[in-house]
Amino acid sequence: KKQARLSTDLPHLCAAEVPKGGTSKDCKRRFRDAWKEAHTWLRYEEVKDTMYCQVCREAYFGQEKCVPFVEGTTNFKLSVIQKHEKTSAHQRLLNKSESERQDVAQSTKTKKKETERESRSRLALLFKTVYQIQVSKLSFSQFPVLISQQIQNGVPLKGRYTNHHHVVPGFSKYIAMSMINDIIADVHQVEHFGIVLDDVSEVTGAKQDAVYITYLKDCRKITKHLGLISNTSGVGIVVSLVEMLAKYGLPFPFEKLLSLTTDGRDVHQATNEGLESALQSEAPVLFSLHCLAHKLESLVRLALREHREVQQCCNLLHRLFSFLRELRKKTAQCDDISVLLTIVDIDEIAYLPNLKWFALNTNVLCTVVEKWSTIVVFLVETFESIDRKLRLEASEIIAALKSSTFLAYLHLLKDVFCRLQELQSRISNSNALPSYLVCGELTSASSTLLDQVLLGPHLIHVMQELQEKSGFFQGISVSTDFDIESFQSDAEELCHKISYHLSLLGSETSTTSKFAFLDPQNWPVDSRSLLAVYGIQSVRDLSLEMDSVLHQRYSTDAVQEWCSFKSFVINSLAPSLRRDFVKFSAAVVSRFSRLYPSICTMLTAAALLSPSCEVARRGFDELCQIKASRKNMLTDDTLWQTMVININGVPLEDWDPDPVVDFWLKTSLRRPNHRTKEAGENRSCVQGQQPPLLDSSGLGFSVVDGNEPGTVIFWS
C-alpha cells in the first residue's frame, strides 16, 4: 500500500516542480541597475552575483561579525536595501564620508583659488613691466633684463612669458585696447563728442593725422588719442575716421559728433576736396575750427621758408651738425664731438622730410645761440687734426659761423621762436584760458610781436655789440659785413609776415567768440535788471544755429531755460566753480544735462571747440620722441600701441593692471608659444595632467599656470 501510494504521488510532484506556463514563485531574483541610481552607496559584484554597501564594506570588511551588506547578499529585494539604509551604523558612516568629501572638495577649491590668485598676481607684474617699458620708451629687449632683476630681488616671476619677442608687443596691444575700450564706453554714455585732427606728416614721413577724441564726463574735459589715419584727401579722412570709430565699437560714428578742430592744413579746409565739405555729406558738423595753438611753430616755419636769409641760416646749421656727425666717425676725439652733438642729434630727426628746416625750432636755436662760441673754438682748435678731405668744408663752416649777418639773424630767429613758445605755453598748456579768449590772445600777439622782438633787450644788445665792437663778438673775431639798417628793415618785414599769420589764425577762431555769453565771468552780476536780459538774444541766435542737435524745438524754450539757468548758477553754484570756464562747463554738463539740455549742449560745444589742446601738443612731442627712440624697430602696430599708452596712460605708480589682466583672460584663447628653460624641463611632468585646473570651455579663457604648456594668438 505504501509503495502504491508513493507511485501515485510522483506525477503530482513533477507537475509542481515544472509547472506549465511559467516559472515558480520561489525562482531566484535578479539585481536591478536602477537601484544604484537611487542609492549611490549600493554596488553590484557580477562575479559573485551579490550586492553590497560600499561605505560599510570600507569600514567593516574583514571583521568577525559582518552584516550581509558588507560581505555581500543575494537577497535582491528593495525592502532589504531600504532597511539597511535606515540603520544607524550606515547613517553614521554615510555622514562621515560626506564630511570627508566636502573637506577634500573645499581643499581642492582653496588650492584652485590660490593657484588662480598667484597666476593673476604674476600676470599683473608682467603687464606692469611691459607698461614700464612703454612709458619709459625702453627697447623691447630690456624686458627679460627687467624680469631677471625682479627675480633676483625676490619677485616670483619665474616661469613663462619672459621672451620679449612675443610678450611685449602682445601685452602692449592688450594694454592699448583696454584703454580704447574705456574711451568707447565713455563715449556711449555722453551726449556729444568732438574730434581733433593734428597733422603729423613731418614726423611720420607720410601724410597722416593724429586723431583725438574729446568729451565732457565726470565734471572734467577728457581728451584721448585714438590713432593715426591717412590725410591725403578730405574724403580719405572721412572714410578712415568711419573705419576707425566703427572698428572700436561705435556703430554710428558721427551720430554724436558736435565739433571738429584741425591744425589748419589745406586738406582740412572747406574746399571741394577738403575735410569739412566731405564730412557734411556724412554728418553735419556744427562747429569747426582750423587752428591748433601748439602748431604755431610749424605755421611760422612754413611762412619763413621763402625768406633768403632764413634759408641760409638753416642751411648752415644743417651743414654744421652733419659735418660734426661725419667728423665723429673719422676722428679719435669722439668725446668732445659727442658733447657738441648732444645739442641736436641729426640721427634723432632723420624722419623729417626736409632736414634743413630742423633748425627752425626753439630748442635748437636757443642751444646754438648759447653754444656758439664753444662750437667755433672747437672747430678752430681741432682744424689741424681734421682729416684733409674735411678741412675745406670745415674752413667754410667756420667762416660762415663768424659772419656777423648770420649771428644777427640767428638771434632774431631765436627771439621770434621764444615769443611763439611763450604764446603756445600760455594758451595750450592748461585749460584755465577759456576757448573764446584764444582768438584775442592770437590777435594781441600779432600786434605786439614786432615791438617785442625788434625792441627787445636781447636783440638790441646783439646789434649794439656787432656795430660797436667791429670785428669781435663774445671775444671772437667775426666778419664786418653787418648792416644794421638793412637788417632792421628785413627783420621788420619778417615780423610783419609772422604777425599776419597770427592775425589770420585769430580771425579763424572767431567761431568760439559766440560762446562768450555762457561764461559767468562775463555776466553783469551787480545788476539784477541787466542780468535778467543778458544773453537772451545770443541764446536765440545760437539755438537757431544749433537747432538740429538741441533737445528743444523752439528758441523760446531755450530762452526760458537760459533765464532759469542764470538764476541757478548765481544762487546755487560756488563762485570758485565759475572761475574756470572749461571746468564750469564740464561740471554743469555732467550733473545737470537733463535739467538744462539746450544750455548744456551749448556749453559742450564751447568747451570742446578750442585751439588750446594740451593733449594734442603732448601727443605731437611724444610722437617725435617715439620715432627717435625706436626708429629701428617701429611698425605701425608698435607705434599705435606706444602712442596710446604714453598719451592716454597714467604714471607707472598710479597704473592698475587688473582691468587689463581681466581683459586678457577673457579674450586670449591660448598662451604664447615660447617657454623658459625651467618650463621646458617641467613639461614632461605635466604631460600626464590632462584635465586643467578649471574647465574653461564655457568661459572663453584658459587658466594661467606656470607649468602648463600652450600657445597664444593675440587678439587683433
Buried (B, 14 or more C-beta within 10 A) or exposed (E): EEEEEEEEEEEEEEEEEEEEEEEEEEEEEEBEEEBBEEBEBBBBEEEEEBBBBBBBBEBBEEEEEBBBBBBBBEEBEEEBBEEBBEBEBBEEBBEEBEEEEEEEEEEEEEEEEEBBEBBBBBBBBBBBBBBBBBBEBBBBEBBBEBBEEBBEEEBEBEBBBBBBEBBBBBBBBBBBBBBBBEBBEBBEEBBBBBBBBBBBBBBBEEBBBBBBBBBBBEBEBBBBBBBBBEBEBBBBBBBBBBEBBEEBBBEEBBEBBBBBBBBBBEBBBBEEBBBBBBBEEBBEBBBBBBBBBBBBBBBBBBBBBEBEBBBBBBBBBBBBBBBBBBBBEEBEEEEBBEEBBEBBEBEBBEBBEEBBBBBBBBEBBBBBBEBBEEBBEBBBEBEEEBEEEBEEBBBEBBEBBBBBBBBBBBBBBBBBBBBBBEBBEBBBBEBEBBBBBBBBBBBBBBEEBBEBBBEBEBBEEBBEBBBEEEEBBEEBEBBEEBEEEEBBEBBEEBBEBBBEBBBBBBEBBEBBBBBBBBBBEBBEBEEEEEBEEBBBEBBBEBBEBBBEBBBBEEBEBBBBBBBEBBEBBBEEBEEEBBEBBBBBBBBBBBEBBEEBBBBBBBBBBBBBBBBBBBBBBBBBBBBBEBBBBBEEEBEEEBBBBBBBBBBBBEEEEEBEBEEBBEBBBEEBBEBBEBBBEBBEEBEEEEEEEEEEBBEEEEEEBBBBBBBBBBEBEBBE
